[in-house]
């Protein structure tokens, strides 16, 4: 049982390291292709901020 726990732990650590250095594309952007940490944009009429995803949904009509 000790060996099984050891190998599962090592496998988990190796998987986390792999995902950290080679992340899948789904972890880098949302479904519209916008990177997750994109700054918000300012609405020209109201001065409020919008996320780029909200802006894309508005222009796509969703």
PQR file of N, CA, C, O and H, with PARSE charges and radii, in Angstrom:
ATOM      1  N   UNK A   1       0.826  -1.188   0.000 -0.4000 1.5000
ATOM      2  CA  UNK A   1       0.000   0.000   0.000 -0.0000 2.0000
ATOM      3  C   UNK A   1       0.876   1.260   0.000  0.5500 1.7000
ATOM      4  O   UNK A   1       0.510   2.272  -0.598 -0.5500 1.4000
ATOM      5  N   UNK A   2       1.998   1.197   0.652 -0.4000 1.5000
ATOM      6  CA  UNK A   2       2.906   2.336   0.716 -0.0000 2.0000
ATOM      7  C   UNK A   2       3.452   2.686  -0.672  0.5500 1.7000
ATOM      8  O   UNK A   2       3.551   3.856  -1.042 -0.5500 1.4000
ATOM      9  H   UNK A   2       2.295   0.374   1.137  0.4000 1.0000
ATOM     10  N   UNK A   3       3.802   1.642  -1.426 -0.4000 1.5000
ATOM     11  CA  UNK A   3       4.338   1.877  -2.766 -0.0000 2.0000
ATOM     12  C   UNK A   3       3.276   2.464  -3.693  0.5500 1.7000
ATOM     13  O   UNK A   3       3.561   3.356  -4.492 -0.5500 1.4000
ATOM     14  H   UNK A   3       3.722   0.692  -1.126  0.4000 1.0000
ATOM     15  N   UNK A   4       2.054   1.955  -3.578 -0.4000 1.5000
ATOM     16  CA  UNK A   4       0.953   2.473  -4.395 -0.0000 2.0000
ATOM     17  C   UNK A   4       0.728   3.963  -4.099  0.5500 1.7000
ATOM     18  O   UNK A   4       0.591   4.766  -5.021 -0.5500 1.4000
ATOM     19  H   UNK A   4       1.822   1.230  -2.929  0.4000 1.0000
ATOM     20  N   UNK A   5       0.692   4.319  -2.839 -0.4000 1.5000
ATOM     21  CA  UNK A   5       0.505   5.722  -2.447 -0.0000 2.0000
ATOM     22  C   UNK A   5       1.661   6.584  -2.947  0.5500 1.7000
ATOM     23  O   UNK A   5       1.451   7.709  -3.401 -0.5500 1.4000
ATOM     24  H   UNK A   5       0.803   3.667  -2.090  0.4000 1.0000
ATOM     25  N   UNK A   6       2.857   6.064  -2.865 -0.4000 1.5000
ATOM     26  CA  UNK A   6       4.027   6.787  -3.337 -0.0000 2.0000
ATOM     27  C   UNK A   6       3.930   7.065  -4.835  0.5500 1.7000
ATOM     28  O   UNK A   6       4.159   8.194  -5.271 -0.5500 1.4000
ATOM     29  H   UNK A   6       3.028   5.150  -2.497  0.4000 1.0000
ATOM     30  N   UNK A   7       3.590   6.042  -5.630 -0.4000 1.5000
ATOM     31  CA  UNK A   7       3.505   6.207  -7.074 -0.0000 2.0000
ATOM     32  C   UNK A   7       2.351   7.111  -7.484  0.5500 1.7000
ATOM     33  O   UNK A   7       2.480   7.874  -8.441 -0.5500 1.4000
ATOM     34  H   UNK A   7       3.404   5.125  -5.276  0.4000 1.0000
ATOM     35  N   UNK A   8       1.250   7.041  -6.794 -0.4000 1.5000
ATOM     36  CA  UNK A   8       0.133   7.945  -7.083 -0.0000 2.0000
ATOM     37  C   UNK A   8       0.533   9.384  -6.765  0.5500 1.7000
ATOM     38  O   UNK A   8       0.215  10.296  -7.528 -0.5500 1.4000
ATOM     39  H   UNK A   8       1.145   6.420  -6.017  0.4000 1.0000
ATOM     40  N   UNK A   9       1.217   9.592  -5.663 -0.4000 1.5000
ATOM     41  CA  UNK A   9       1.685  10.930  -5.304 -0.0000 2.0000
ATOM     42  C   UNK A   9       2.677  11.472  -6.316  0.5500 1.7000
ATOM     43  O   UNK A   9       2.568  12.625  -6.733 -0.5500 1.4000
ATOM     44  H   UNK A   9       1.475   8.851  -5.043  0.4000 1.0000
ATOM     45  N   UNK A  10       3.643  10.657  -6.717 -0.4000 1.5000
ATOM     46  CA  UNK A  10       4.635  11.072  -7.720 -0.0000 2.0000
ATOM     47  C   UNK A  10       3.952  11.357  -9.054  0.5500 1.7000
ATOM     48  O   UNK A  10       4.277  12.339  -9.721 -0.5500 1.4000
ATOM     49  H   UNK A  10       3.732   9.720  -6.378  0.4000 1.0000
ATOM     50  N   UNK A  11       3.010  10.502  -9.443 -0.4000 1.5000
ATOM     51  CA  UNK A  11       2.271  10.721 -10.695 -0.0000 2.0000
ATOM     52  C   UNK A  11       1.481  12.026 -10.675  0.5500 1.7000
ATOM     53  O   UNK A  11       1.414  12.730 -11.682 -0.5500 1.4000
ATOM     54  H   UNK A  11       2.746   9.704  -8.901  0.4000 1.0000
ATOM     55  N   UNK A  12       0.884  12.347  -9.532 -0.4000 1.5000
ATOM     56  CA  UNK A  12       0.133  13.601  -9.400 -0.0000 2.0000
ATOM     57  C   UNK A  12       1.050  14.800  -9.518  0.5500 1.7000
ATOM     58  O   UNK A  12       0.718  15.773 -10.197 -0.5500 1.4000
ATOM     59  H   UNK A  12       0.938  11.775  -8.714  0.4000 1.0000
ATOM     60  N   UNK A  13       2.197  14.743  -8.867 -0.4000 1.5000
ATOM     61  CA  UNK A  13       3.146  15.850  -8.922 -0.0000 2.0000
ATOM     62  C   UNK A  13       3.678  16.044 -10.346  0.5500 1.7000
ATOM     63  O   UNK A  13       3.794  17.176 -10.815 -0.5500 1.4000
ATOM     64  H   UNK A  13       2.467  13.953  -8.316  0.4000 1.0000
ATOM     65  N   UNK A  14       3.997  14.955 -11.025 -0.4000 1.5000
ATOM     66  CA  UNK A  14       4.492  15.039 -12.402 -0.0000 2.0000
ATOM     67  C   UNK A  14       3.419  15.623 -13.317  0.5500 1.7000
ATOM     68  O   UNK A  14       3.728  16.434 -14.190 -0.5500 1.4000
ATOM     69  H   UNK A  14       3.903  14.035 -10.644  0.4000 1.0000
ATOM     70  N   UNK A  15       2.174  15.224 -13.128 -0.4000 1.5000
ATOM     71  CA  UNK A  15       1.074  15.754 -13.938 -0.0000 2.0000
ATOM     72  C   UNK A  15       0.891  17.245 -13.710  0.5500 1.7000
ATOM     73  O   UNK A  15       0.695  17.993 -14.668 -0.5500 1.4000
ATOM     74  H   UNK A  15       1.923  14.566 -12.419  0.4000 1.0000
ATOM     75  N   UNK A  16       0.950  17.691 -12.465 -0.4000 1.5000
ATOM     76  CA  UNK A  16       0.810  19.119 -12.170 -0.0000 2.0000
ATOM     77  C   UNK A  16       1.950  19.935 -12.779  0.5500 1.7000
ATOM     78  O   UNK A  16       1.725  21.028 -13.298 -0.5500 1.4000
ATOM     79  H   UNK A  16       1.108  17.083 -11.687  0.4000 1.0000
ATOM     80  N   UNK A  17       3.155  19.410 -12.717 -0.4000 1.5000
ATOM     81  CA  UNK A  17       4.302  20.098 -13.318 -0.0000 2.0000
ATOM     82  C   UNK A  17       4.138  20.174 -14.836  0.5500 1.7000
ATOM     83  O   UNK A  17       4.413  21.212 -15.439 -0.5500 1.4000
ATOM     84  H   UNK A  17       3.338  18.522 -12.295  0.4000 1.0000
ATOM     85  N   UNK A  18       3.692  19.082 -15.455 -0.4000 1.5000
ATOM     86  CA  UNK A  18       3.486  19.057 -16.901 -0.0000 2.0000
ATOM     87  C   UNK A  18       2.437  20.084 -17.326  0.5500 1.7000
ATOM     88  O   UNK A  18       2.645  20.819 -18.291 -0.5500 1.4000
ATOM     89  H   UNK A  18       3.468  18.239 -14.966  0.4000 1.0000
ATOM     90  N   UNK A  19       1.314  20.139 -16.612 -0.4000 1.5000
ATOM     91  CA  UNK A  19       0.252  21.085 -16.951 -0.0000 2.0000
ATOM     92  C   UNK A  19       0.709  22.522 -16.709  0.5500 1.7000
ATOM     93  O   UNK A  19       0.277  23.430 -17.419 -0.5500 1.4000
ATOM     94  H   UNK A  19       1.145  19.542 -15.828  0.4000 1.0000
ATOM     95  N   UNK A  20       1.572  22.743 -15.724 -0.4000 1.5000
ATOM     96  CA  UNK A  20       2.087  24.083 -15.464 -0.0000 2.0000
ATOM     97  C   UNK A  20       2.976  24.566 -16.611  0.5500 1.7000
ATOM     98  O   UNK A  20       2.873  25.724 -17.016 -0.5500 1.4000
ATOM     99  H   UNK A  20       1.924  22.005 -15.147  0.4000 1.0000
ATOM    100  N   UNK A  21       3.840  23.708 -17.137 -0.4000 1.5000
ATOM    101  CA  UNK A  21       4.760  24.114 -18.196 -0.0000 2.0000
ATOM    102  C   UNK A  21       4.165  24.003 -19.593  0.5500 1.7000
ATOM    103  O   UNK A  21       4.578  24.745 -20.484 -0.5500 1.4000
ATOM    104  H   UNK A  21       3.923  22.768 -16.807  0.4000 1.0000
ATOM    105  N   UNK A  22       3.217  23.111 -19.817 -0.4000 1.5000
ATOM    106  CA  UNK A  22       2.585  22.927 -21.129 -0.0000 2.0000
ATOM    107  C   UNK A  22       1.065  22.962 -20.967  0.5500 1.7000
ATOM    108  O   UNK A  22       0.402  21.938 -21.133 -0.5500 1.4000
ATOM    109  H   UNK A  22       2.881  22.508 -19.094  0.4000 1.0000
ATOM    110  N   UNK A  23       0.502  24.148 -20.640 -0.4000 1.5000
ATOM    111  CA  UNK A  23      -0.948  24.206 -20.391 -0.0000 2.0000
ATOM    112  C   UNK A  23      -1.751  23.995 -21.671  0.5500 1.7000
ATOM    113  O   UNK A  23      -1.327  24.428 -22.743 -0.5500 1.4000
ATOM    114  H   UNK A  23       1.040  24.979 -20.505  0.4000 1.0000
ATOM    115  N   UNK A  24      -2.906  23.333 -21.572 -0.4000 1.5000
ATOM    116  CA  UNK A  24      -3.776  23.193 -22.737 -0.0000 2.0000
ATOM    117  C   UNK A  24      -4.314  24.566 -23.161  0.5500 1.7000
ATOM    118  O   UNK A  24      -4.376  25.489 -22.349 -0.5500 1.4000
ATOM    119  H   UNK A  24      -3.250  22.981 -20.702  0.4000 1.0000
ATOM    120  N   UNK A  25      -4.694  24.693 -24.410 -0.4000 1.5000
ATOM    121  CA  UNK A  25      -5.199  25.970 -24.913 -0.0000 2.0000
ATOM    122  C   UNK A  25      -6.457  26.413 -24.176  0.5500 1.7000
ATOM    123  O   UNK A  25      -6.708  27.613 -24.064 -0.5500 1.4000
ATOM    124  H   UNK A  25      -4.644  23.943 -25.070  0.4000 1.0000
ATOM    125  N   UNK A  26      -7.244  25.483 -23.676 -0.4000 1.5000
ATOM    126  CA  UNK A  26      -8.472  25.842 -22.975 -0.0000 2.0000
ATOM    127  C   UNK A  26      -8.188  26.562 -21.661  0.5500 1.7000
ATOM    128  O   UNK A  26      -9.060  27.261 -21.145 -0.5500 1.4000
ATOM    129  H   UNK A  26      -7.040  24.508 -23.766  0.4000 1.0000
ATOM    130  N   UNK A  27      -6.989  26.406 -21.112 -0.4000 1.5000
ATOM    131  CA  UNK A  27      -6.644  27.094 -19.870 -0.0000 2.0000
ATOM    132  C   UNK A  27      -6.153  28.519 -20.133  0.5500 1.7000
ATOM    133  O   UNK A  27      -6.051  29.316 -19.200 -0.5500 1.4000
ATOM    134  H   UNK A  27      -6.280  25.839 -21.532  0.4000 1.0000
ATOM    135  N   UNK A  28      -5.851  28.845 -21.376 -0.4000 1.5000
ATOM    136  CA  UNK A  28      -5.288  30.153 -21.698 -0.0000 2.0000
ATOM    137  C   UNK A  28      -6.325  31.162 -22.173  0.5500 1.7000
ATOM    138  O   UNK A  28      -6.098  32.367 -22.072 -0.5500 1.4000
ATOM    139  H   UNK A  28      -5.933  28.197 -22.134  0.4000 1.0000
ATOM    140  N   UNK A  29      -7.464  30.692 -22.693 -0.4000 1.5000
ATOM    141  CA  UNK A  29      -8.461  31.615 -23.219 -0.0000 2.0000
ATOM    142  C   UNK A  29      -9.866  31.073 -22.984  0.5500 1.7000
ATOM    143  O   UNK A  29     -10.053  29.897 -22.674 -0.5500 1.4000
ATOM    144  H   UNK A  29      -7.649  29.713 -22.775  0.4000 1.0000
ATOM    145  N   UNK A  30     -10.859  31.965 -23.138 -0.4000 1.5000
ATOM    146  CA  UNK A  30     -12.248  31.539 -22.968 -0.0000 2.0000
ATOM    147  C   UNK A  30     -12.804  31.027 -24.294  0.5500 1.7000
ATOM    148  O   UNK A  30     -12.051  30.857 -25.254 -0.5500 1.4000
ATOM    149  H   UNK A  30     -10.708  32.921 -23.390  0.4000 1.0000
ATOM    150  N   UNK A  31     -14.112  30.779 -24.359 -0.4000 1.5000
ATOM    151  CA  UNK A  31     -14.692  30.178 -25.560 -0.0000 2.0000
ATOM    152  C   UNK A  31     -14.700  31.121 -26.765  0.5500 1.7000
ATOM    153  O   UNK A  31     -14.875  30.668 -27.896 -0.5500 1.4000
ATOM    154  H   UNK A  31     -14.724  30.918 -23.580  0.4000 1.0000
ATOM    155  N   UNK A  32     -14.511  32.435 -26.537 -0.4000 1.5000
ATOM    156  CA  UNK A  32     -14.432  33.392 -27.628 -0.0000 2.0000
ATOM    157  C   UNK A  32     -12.995  33.622 -28.097  0.5500 1.7000
ATOM    158  O   UNK A  32     -12.774  34.364 -29.054 -0.5500 1.4000
ATOM    159  H   UNK A  32     -14.368  32.802 -25.618  0.4000 1.0000
ATOM    160  N   UNK A  33     -12.020  33.000 -27.439 -0.4000 1.5000
ATOM    161  CA  UNK A  33     -10.625  33.150 -27.810 -0.0000 2.0000
ATOM    162  C   UNK A  33      -9.923  34.309 -27.128  0.5500 1.7000
ATOM    163  O   UNK A  33      -8.797  34.652 -27.487 -0.5500 1.4000
ATOM    164  H   UNK A  33     -12.200  32.397 -26.662  0.4000 1.0000
ATOM    165  N   UNK A  34     -10.582  34.921 -26.140 -0.4000 1.5000
ATOM    166  CA  UNK A  34     -10.003  36.063 -25.426 -0.0000 2.0000
ATOM    167  C   UNK A  34      -9.170  35.531 -24.260  0.5500 1.7000
ATOM    168  O   UNK A  34      -9.665  34.715 -23.483 -0.5500 1.4000
ATOM    169  H   UNK A  34     -11.497  34.642 -25.848  0.4000 1.0000
ATOM    170  N   UNK A  35      -7.921  35.970 -24.119 -0.4000 1.5000
ATOM    171  CA  UNK A  35      -7.114  35.533 -22.976 -0.0000 2.0000
ATOM    172  C   UNK A  35      -7.793  35.896 -21.651  0.5500 1.7000
ATOM    173  O   UNK A  35      -8.452  36.931 -21.552 -0.5500 1.4000
ATOM    174  H   UNK A  35      -7.519  36.633 -24.750  0.4000 1.0000
ATOM    175  N   UNK A  36      -7.631  35.045 -20.639 -0.4000 1.5000
ATOM    176  CA  UNK A  36      -8.331  35.215 -19.366 -0.0000 2.0000
ATOM    177  C   UNK A  36      -7.982  36.513 -18.645  0.5500 1.7000
ATOM    178  O   UNK A  36      -8.860  37.088 -18.001 -0.5500 1.4000
ATOM    179  H   UNK A  36      -7.095  34.204 -20.719  0.4000 1.0000
ATOM    180  N   UNK A  37      -6.783  36.987 -18.718 -0.4000 1.5000
ATOM    181  CA  UNK A  37      -6.376  38.167 -17.968 -0.0000 2.0000
ATOM    182  C   UNK A  37      -6.333  39.426 -18.832  0.5500 1.7000
ATOM    183  O   UNK A  37      -5.476  40.288 -18.635 -0.5500 1.4000
ATOM    184  H   UNK A  37      -6.071  36.520 -19.241  0.4000 1.0000
ATOM    185  N   UNK A  38      -7.259  39.534 -19.790 -0.4000 1.5000
ATOM    186  CA  UNK A  38      -7.356  40.721 -20.619 -0.0000 2.0000
ATOM    187  C   UNK A  38      -7.989  41.846 -19.804  0.5500 1.7000
ATOM    188  O   UNK A  38      -8.998  41.621 -19.136 -0.5500 1.4000
ATOM    189  H   UNK A  38      -7.955  38.835 -19.950  0.4000 1.0000
ATOM    190  N   UNK A  39      -7.420  43.052 -19.842 -0.4000 1.5000
ATOM    191  CA  UNK A  39      -8.014  44.149 -19.078 -0.0000 2.0000
ATOM    192  C   UNK A  39      -9.390  44.529 -19.622  0.5500 1.7000
ATOM    193  O   UNK A  39      -9.705  44.275 -20.785 -0.5500 1.4000
ATOM    194  H   UNK A  39      -6.600  43.235 -20.385  0.4000 1.0000
ATOM    195  N   UNK A  40     -10.192  45.134 -18.770 -0.4000 1.5000
ATOM    196  CA  UNK A  40     -11.533  45.551 -19.172 -0.0000 2.0000
ATOM    197  C   UNK A  40     -11.452  46.793 -20.049  0.5500 1.7000
ATOM    198  O   UNK A  40     -10.467  47.529 -20.014 -0.5500 1.4000
ATOM    199  H   UNK A  40      -9.936  45.341 -17.825  0.4000 1.0000
ATOM    200  N   UNK A  41     -12.508  47.017 -20.843 -0.4000 1.5000
ATOM    201  CA  UNK A  41     -12.588  48.182 -21.725 -0.0000 2.0000
ATOM    202  C   UNK A  41     -13.610  49.162 -21.166  0.5500 1.7000
ATOM    203  O   UNK A  41     -14.509  48.778 -20.418 -0.5500 1.4000
ATOM    204  H   UNK A  41     -13.309  46.419 -20.872  0.4000 1.0000
ATOM    205  N   UNK A  42     -13.467  50.410 -21.530 -0.4000 1.5000
ATOM    206  CA  UNK A  42     -14.363  51.456 -21.021 -0.0000 2.0000
ATOM    207  C   UNK A  42     -15.460  51.743 -22.043  0.5500 1.7000
ATOM    208  O   UNK A  42     -15.183  51.945 -23.225 -0.5500 1.4000
ATOM    209  H   UNK A  42     -12.737  50.722 -22.138  0.4000 1.0000
ATOM    210  N   UNK A  43     -16.704  51.759 -21.574 -0.4000 1.5000
ATOM    211  CA  UNK A  43     -17.847  52.105 -22.417 -0.0000 2.0000
ATOM    212  C   UNK A  43     -17.746  53.603 -22.712  0.5500 1.7000
ATOM    213  O   UNK A  43     -17.634  54.396 -21.777 -0.5500 1.4000
ATOM    214  H   UNK A  43     -16.929  51.595 -20.614  0.4000 1.0000
ATOM    215  N   UNK A  44     -17.781  54.017 -23.992 -0.4000 1.5000
ATOM    216  CA  UNK A  44     -17.547  55.427 -24.315 -0.0000 2.0000
ATOM    217  C   UNK A  44     -18.657  56.373 -23.840  0.5500 1.7000
ATOM    218  O   UNK A  44     -18.387  57.547 -23.589 -0.5500 1.4000
ATOM    219  H   UNK A  44     -17.872  53.372 -24.751  0.4000 1.0000
ATOM    220  N   UNK A  45     -19.888  55.891 -23.713 -0.4000 1.5000
ATOM    221  CA  UNK A  45     -20.983  56.781 -23.330 -0.0000 2.0000
ATOM    222  C   UNK A  45     -21.171  56.870 -21.823  0.5500 1.7000
ATOM    223  O   UNK A  45     -21.408  57.954 -21.289 -0.5500 1.4000
ATOM    224  H   UNK A  45     -20.107  54.937 -23.917  0.4000 1.0000
ATOM    225  N   UNK A  46     -21.067  55.738 -21.134 -0.4000 1.5000
ATOM    226  CA  UNK A  46     -21.333  55.733 -19.692 -0.0000 2.0000
ATOM    227  C   UNK A  46     -20.078  55.802 -18.843  0.5500 1.7000
ATOM    228  O   UNK A  46     -20.141  56.209 -17.683 -0.5500 1.4000
ATOM    229  H   UNK A  46     -20.875  54.857 -21.568  0.4000 1.0000
ATOM    230  N   UNK A  47     -18.950  55.416 -19.394 -0.4000 1.5000
ATOM    231  CA  UNK A  47     -17.704  55.416 -18.634 -0.0000 2.0000
ATOM    232  C   UNK A  47     -17.534  54.184 -17.757  0.5500 1.7000
ATOM    233  O   UNK A  47     -16.522  54.051 -17.068 -0.5500 1.4000
ATOM    234  H   UNK A  47     -18.899  55.085 -20.336  0.4000 1.0000
ATOM    235  N   UNK A  48     -18.510  53.281 -17.774 -0.4000 1.5000
ATOM    236  CA  UNK A  48     -18.382  52.042 -16.991 -0.0000 2.0000
ATOM    237  C   UNK A  48     -17.473  51.064 -17.727  0.5500 1.7000
ATOM    238  O   UNK A  48     -17.224  51.211 -18.924 -0.5500 1.4000
ATOM    239  H   UNK A  48     -19.332  53.389 -18.334  0.4000 1.0000
ATOM    240  N   UNK A  49     -16.987  50.078 -17.007 -0.4000 1.5000
ATOM    241  CA  UNK A  49     -16.085  49.100 -17.628 -0.0000 2.0000
ATOM    242  C   UNK A  49     -16.850  47.839 -18.012  0.5500 1.7000
ATOM    243  O   UNK A  49     -17.792  47.431 -17.333 -0.5500 1.4000
ATOM    244  H   UNK A  49     -17.190  49.959 -16.035  0.4000 1.0000
ATOM    245  N   UNK A  50     -16.428  47.242 -19.100 -0.4000 1.5000
ATOM    246  CA  UNK A  50     -16.991  45.989 -19.607 -0.0000 2.0000
ATOM    247  C   UNK A  50     -15.856  45.008 -19.836  0.5500 1.7000
ATOM    248  O   UNK A  50     -14.745  45.404 -20.189 -0.5500 1.4000
ATOM    249  H   UNK A  50     -15.663  47.574 -19.652  0.4000 1.0000
ATOM    250  N   UNK A  51     -16.134  43.738 -19.638 -0.4000 1.5000
ATOM    251  CA  UNK A  51     -15.138  42.744 -20.018 -0.0000 2.0000
ATOM    252  C   UNK A  51     -15.186  42.574 -21.534  0.5500 1.7000
ATOM    253  O   UNK A  51     -16.207  42.852 -22.164 -0.5500 1.4000
ATOM    254  H   UNK A  51     -17.037  43.416 -19.352  0.4000 1.0000
ATOM    255  N   UNK A  52     -14.099  42.127 -22.105 -0.4000 1.5000
ATOM    256  CA  UNK A  52     -14.046  41.932 -23.553 -0.0000 2.0000
ATOM    257  C   UNK A  52     -15.025  40.837 -23.958  0.5500 1.7000
ATOM    258  O   UNK A  52     -15.584  40.892 -25.054 -0.5500 1.4000
ATOM    259  H   UNK A  52     -13.270  41.901 -21.594  0.4000 1.0000
ATOM    260  N   UNK A  53     -15.245  39.845 -23.101 -0.4000 1.5000
ATOM    261  CA  UNK A  53     -16.210  38.785 -23.408 -0.0000 2.0000
ATOM    262  C   UNK A  53     -17.632  39.345 -23.499  0.5500 1.7000
ATOM    263  O   UNK A  53     -18.402  38.932 -24.366 -0.5500 1.4000
ATOM    264  H   UNK A  53     -14.792  39.800 -22.211  0.4000 1.0000
ATOM    265  N   UNK A  54     -17.988  40.284 -22.611 -0.4000 1.5000
ATOM    266  CA  UNK A  54     -19.309  40.925 -22.691 -0.0000 2.0000
ATOM    267  C   UNK A  54     -19.449  41.705 -23.990  0.5500 1.7000
ATOM    268  O   UNK A  54     -20.512  41.697 -24.612 -0.5500 1.4000
ATOM    269  H   UNK A  54     -17.362  40.620 -21.907  0.4000 1.0000
ATOM    270  N   UNK A  55     -18.393  42.370 -24.395 -0.4000 1.5000
ATOM    271  CA  UNK A  55     -18.402  43.123 -25.638 -0.0000 2.0000
ATOM    272  C   UNK A  55     -18.591  42.196 -26.839  0.5500 1.7000
ATOM    273  O   UNK A  55     -19.355  42.513 -27.751 -0.5500 1.4000
ATOM    274  H   UNK A  55     -17.530  42.376 -23.891  0.4000 1.0000
ATOM    275  N   UNK A  56     -17.920  41.086 -26.845 -0.4000 1.5000
ATOM    276  CA  UNK A  56     -18.057  40.118 -27.937 -0.0000 2.0000
ATOM    277  C   UNK A  56     -19.468  39.544 -27.967  0.5500 1.7000
ATOM    278  O   UNK A  56     -20.067  39.423 -29.036 -0.5500 1.4000
ATOM    279  H   UNK A  56     -17.299  40.829 -26.105  0.4000 1.0000
ATOM    280  N   UNK A  57     -20.006  39.187 -26.788 -0.4000 1.5000
ATOM    281  CA  UNK A  57     -21.386  38.666 -26.739 -0.0000 2.0000
ATOM    282  C   UNK A  57     -22.378  39.704 -27.275  0.5500 1.7000
ATOM    283  O   UNK A  57     -23.333  39.347 -27.965 -0.5500 1.4000
ATOM    284  H   UNK A  57     -19.520  39.285 -25.920  0.4000 1.0000
ATOM    285  N   UNK A  58     -22.159  40.973 -26.966 -0.4000 1.5000
ATOM    286  CA  UNK A  58     -23.063  42.026 -27.449 -0.0000 2.0000
ATOM    287  C   UNK A  58     -23.048  42.099 -28.984  0.5500 1.7000
ATOM    288  O   UNK A  58     -24.101  42.166 -29.618 -0.5500 1.4000
ATOM    289  H   UNK A  58     -21.383  41.263 -26.406  0.4000 1.0000
ATOM    290  N   UNK A  59     -21.859  42.086 -29.564 -0.4000 1.5000
ATOM    291  CA  UNK A  59     -21.779  42.224 -31.024 -0.0000 2.0000
ATOM    292  C   UNK A  59     -22.163  40.947 -31.763  0.5500 1.7000
ATOM    293  O   UNK A  59     -22.529  41.002 -32.937 -0.5500 1.4000
ATOM    294  H   UNK A  59     -21.004  42.032 -29.048  0.4000 1.0000
ATOM    295  N   UNK A  60     -22.085  39.801 -31.094 -0.4000 1.5000
ATOM    296  CA  UNK A  60     -22.548  38.554 -31.716 -0.0000 2.0000
ATOM    297  C   UNK A  60     -24.047  38.376 -31.545  0.5500 1.7000
ATOM    298  O   UNK A  60     -24.650  37.535 -32.212 -0.5500 1.4000
ATOM    299  H   UNK A  60     -21.788  39.757 -30.140  0.4000 1.0000
ATOM    300  N   UNK A  61     -24.658  39.155 -30.660 -0.4000 1.5000
ATOM    301  CA  UNK A  61     -26.099  39.068 -30.443 -0.0000 2.0000
ATOM    302  C   UNK A  61     -26.502  37.952 -29.506  0.5500 1.7000
ATOM    303  O   UNK A  61     -27.591  37.395 -29.641 -0.5500 1.4000
ATOM    304  H   UNK A  61     -24.169  39.839 -30.118  0.4000 1.0000
ATOM    305  N   UNK A  62     -25.656  37.618 -28.573 -0.4000 1.5000
ATOM    306  CA  UNK A  62     -25.964  36.531 -27.639 -0.0000 2.0000
ATOM    307  C   UNK A  62     -26.391  37.087 -26.303  0.5500 1.7000
ATOM    308  O   UNK A  62     -26.691  36.324 -25.385 -0.5500 1.4000
ATOM    309  H   UNK A  62     -24.771  38.070 -28.464  0.4000 1.0000
TER
END
